[in-house]
């Protein structure tokens, strides 16, 4: 079933003794805002983790509508080949006779785009530019993440590490040997100080990030994103760091619950269904007002931040705009729209509700 409502999604993510998002232009150091001293993560890094979960758990599967759950943007995979597959699917014989003269038609681009959308979950959800190589157009994705900036400034550290095993020392010519005896002879003559490897890890001791996403039901109409696709997005969000584990991200955690805000309209659906549906589709409040409903600040008695429990986190339930409802998702990714706020503190006592 196609999405009919606009959504905002919000959760907190903590980073403990790890590198939330390294910058390849800065020797993979954590990304830091020079003016504020706060760490930040790009939208691309967040989507990459979500893609990784879906790719690892749903590869070659289809949903109940027959839509594929494969991932288009995958590490080490050729995007040009996937685009070529989509274009050639609608070419007679599956082969272009004269590449120099070939130029995809408007109808051909649409057919290729539809092929991509049918096969790939992340194309329906995040969109993509498909004009490299053979042209399959462009997809404006309905789900967009914001850059996420840590709530407080951080002090990045570079930690030196050693490796017990050794390889050819940096700066020397690669040693190539025809026999193991030649290698053993070379290794025996190597000084002890060169028989180790040195490296480093770039980390932040602690940071707390708000992760924000908007979902446009209008754009979902164009990509075919369904309620099932949306549900899988929430599931992947909840589990993305636990599934796609790496040494540099071992301290990353999605702090549950995930808050899901659904625009349902302000009109009576029985008497003014058309206007109510339009409000639900386009939204009943600006996104920034929704994201301000969850507030986190350092507790007054805390000097050094090392845990989410060092923060006073408040959900301003009383300030939810008219026409918007809130649900929460746990580790399963399933959304509970009927929250028992009276028993809230028994499960999520670290978040106050006002």
Secondary structure, 3 states (H helix, E strand, C coil): CECCCCEEEEEEEEEEEECCCEEHHHCCEECECCCCCEEEECHHHHHHHHHHHHHHHHCCCECCCCCECECCCCCCCCHHHHHHHHHHCCCHHHCCCCCCCCCCCHHHHHHHHHHHHHHEHHHHHHEEECCCCCCCCEEECCEEECCEEEEEECCEEEEEEEECCCCCCCCCCCCCCCCHHHHHHHHHCCCHHHCCEEEEEEEEEEEEEEEEEEECHHHHHHHCCEHHHHHHHHHHHHHHHHHCCCHHHCCEEEEEEEEEEEECCCCCCCCCHHHHHHHHHHCCCCHHHHHCCEEEEECCCCCCCCCHHHEEEEECHHHCCCCEEEEEECCCCCEECCCCHHHHHHHCCCEEEC
